[in-house]
Amino acid sequence: MAKWQIDAMLDAALDYISGAATQLFVCKGQPANYAGIAAEALTGGATPGFQANQDGDAGGRKLAVDEEADILVTASGDAEHVALASADTLLYVTTCTLQTLTSGNTVTVPTWDIEIDDAA
């Protein structure tokens, strides 16, 4: 028997992230929890924007996180992760293209997707 789930189930998970995320951080390493962001962040928390959920690229569903331009870099280091957080909870972390950042400059995070695959 094939596996299947309703899109609304995947959308609920994506809606949780887009509804709760109030901060986007560029980080040198992967924070393990909200408190860990302070040790890993190379930027202050930018306010993320989101597009409506849509079909995923290879099935499932996806949430596009809008480009965030000119985020102030507050610490120098190699950017390797992007994190989304609420006021007190780490919600989602992904990797990004390695880029060396210098404190006092700005960085732009291009549009990216959070994608959840269909049941397999």
N, C-alpha and C positions, 0 to 999 in steps of 0.2 A: 504494500500500500504506500502510495506517495505521501510525503510530508507537506503540510500547508499551514499557513496562519493568515489571519485577517490583517490587512494593512493597518487597521486602527490600532492593533497591538503594538506594531513597530512605531507608529506615529505617536503613541502615548509616551514611549521612551524618549523620542526626539523632542516632543513638546515639553517634557520635564526639563530637559537641558535648556531649551530656548526660553522657557518661562522662568527658570531659576538663575541662569547665568547673568551676572551683572559686571563681571570683570574678565578681561583677557590679558594674560601675561605672556611675554616671551621669556623663556628660561634657558639656563645653561645646562641643566640636568632635569631629570624627572622628579618633581615633588611627590612625596608619598602621601601627603595629606595637606590640609589647608595651612597649618603652621609651617610646613616645609616649603611653602612658596617663598617665604622671606629669604631663605638661604639660596634659592635657585633663580629668582627673578632678576632679569636684566632690565626690565621696564616696570613702570608703574602699571596699575590696572586700567587698561582702556575699556570703554564701554562697548561690548560687542553688539552687532546687529545680526539679524537672521532673516532668511527668506522662508517662504512657505515650504512645508515638506513636499517632496515629490518622489516619483519613481527613482530607484537607484540605478546606477549605470549598468549593473549586471543583475538586476533583480532587487528585491527588497525595497527599502525606502531610504531617502537621504535628506539631510538638513544642511543647507548651505549657510556657512558663516560668512558674513559680509567682509569685504576688505576693510582693514583699519589702517589708515594712512597717518604718517608722521607721529608715531608713538614715541614719546621721549625716552631715550635710553638713560637709565639711572645708574648702571654699573657696566663696566667693560667685561667682555668675555665672549665665548663662542656660543651662539644661539643654536640649540638643538631641539627644543620642545616649545610647544604652545599649549597653554593651560587655560581652561575656562573654570571660573569659580563663582559662587554666590558670595554673600557677605561673610560667610563663615564655613563654607564647604567646598572642597575641591571636587569638581564635577566631571571633568574630562581632560585628558592629556593626550597629545599626539606629537609625533616627530615633525620636524621641519627641515628644510635644506640648511645645512650648516653654513652659518654666516658669522663672521667676527664683528661684534658691535663695540662701539666706543662710547663711554659715558658722555653725555652732553649732545650727542647726535640724535637723529631720529631713525626709526625703522618703519617700514610698511609691511603688514602681513596681508598677502593677497587673499582673495576669496578661496575658501577651502570647504570640503564636505565632511560631514560625519555620516557614515553610511552603515546601515544594519542590513545584513543579507537575509534573504528568505530562508525558511527552515530547509535544512538539507539532510 
